[in-house]
Amino acid sequence: MTIDIRSATIADAGTIADYNNRLAEETEARSLDPLLVGPGVEAIIADASKGRYWVAVAGDKIIGQIAVAYEWSDWRRKPTKNWVWT
């Protein structure tokens, strides 16, 4: 299986938001507000000054992701004082 790493696009935002919610459920036993996390992910993808997402893709399926956010929480759709890694 070939795995490609590429910059995320706005078309990936729904999958990334879903994976973020799954991560929050697994690691913090909480559900994220979809009205915040979806637009939060889109905001990072649309504005590189907030951060960057990269996705790992096998075939046409996203199998992983990483983000660097600069004082922006996609989980909360607002600035934060800390780096956020998802």
C-alpha positions as CSV (number, residue, x, y, z in Angstrom):
1,M,0.0,0.0,0.0
2,T,1.3,3.5,-0.9
3,I,0.7,6.3,1.5
4,D,0.9,9.8,0.3
5,I,1.2,12.9,2.6
6,R,-0.3,16.1,1.2
7,S,-1.6,19.5,2.4
8,A,-5.2,19.3,3.4
9,T,-7.8,21.0,1.2
10,I,-11.2,22.3,2.1
11,A,-12.7,19.1,0.6
12,D,-10.9,17.2,3.5
13,A,-12.5,19.3,6.3
14,G,-15.4,17.0,7.0
15,T,-13.2,14.0,7.5
16,I,-10.7,15.9,9.6
17,A,-13.5,17.3,11.8
18,D,-14.8,13.7,12.2
19,Y,-11.4,12.4,13.1
20,N,-10.9,15.3,15.6
21,N,-14.2,14.4,17.3
22,R,-13.1,10.7,17.4
23,L,-9.8,11.8,19.0
24,A,-11.6,13.9,21.6
25,E,-14.0,11.0,22.5
26,E,-11.1,8.5,22.8
27,T,-8.6,10.7,24.7
28,E,-10.9,13.0,26.7
29,A,-14.3,11.1,26.7
30,R,-16.0,14.2,25.3
31,S,-17.8,15.1,22.1
32,L,-16.9,18.2,20.2
33,D,-19.6,20.7,19.1
34,P,-19.9,20.1,15.3
35,L,-21.0,23.7,14.9
36,L,-17.6,24.7,16.1
37,V,-15.1,22.0,15.0
38,G,-16.2,21.8,11.4
39,P,-15.9,25.6,10.8
40,G,-12.8,25.6,13.0
41,V,-11.1,23.1,10.7
42,E,-12.2,25.0,7.7
43,A,-10.8,28.2,9.2
44,I,-7.3,26.7,9.5
45,I,-7.4,25.3,6.0
46,A,-8.5,28.6,4.6
47,D,-6.0,30.7,6.5
48,A,-2.4,29.5,6.8
49,S,-1.7,32.1,9.5
50,K,-3.9,30.1,11.8
51,G,-2.0,26.8,11.1
52,R,-1.7,23.9,8.7
53,Y,-3.2,20.5,8.2
54,W,-1.6,17.6,6.4
55,V,-3.3,14.3,5.7
56,A,-2.0,10.8,5.0
57,V,-3.9,9.2,2.1
58,A,-4.0,5.6,1.0
59,G,-5.8,5.3,-2.3
60,D,-8.6,7.8,-2.0
61,K,-9.0,7.5,1.8
62,I,-7.6,9.8,4.5
63,I,-6.0,7.4,7.0
64,G,-4.3,10.0,9.2
65,Q,-3.7,13.7,9.9
66,I,-1.5,16.1,11.7
67,A,-2.0,19.8,12.4
68,V,0.1,22.7,13.6
69,A,-2.1,25.5,14.9
70,Y,-0.7,28.9,15.8
71,E,-2.8,30.2,18.7
72,W,-6.0,28.8,17.1
73,S,-8.1,25.9,18.4
74,D,-10.1,24.2,15.7
75,W,-11.8,22.3,18.4
76,R,-13.2,25.5,19.9
77,R,-13.0,27.8,16.8
78,K,-11.3,30.5,18.7
79,P,-7.8,31.6,19.7
80,T,-5.9,29.8,22.4
81,K,-2.7,30.7,24.1
82,N,-1.1,27.2,23.5
83,W,0.0,25.2,20.5
84,V,-2.6,22.7,19.5
85,W,-1.6,19.3,18.0
86,T,-4.3,17.0,16.7
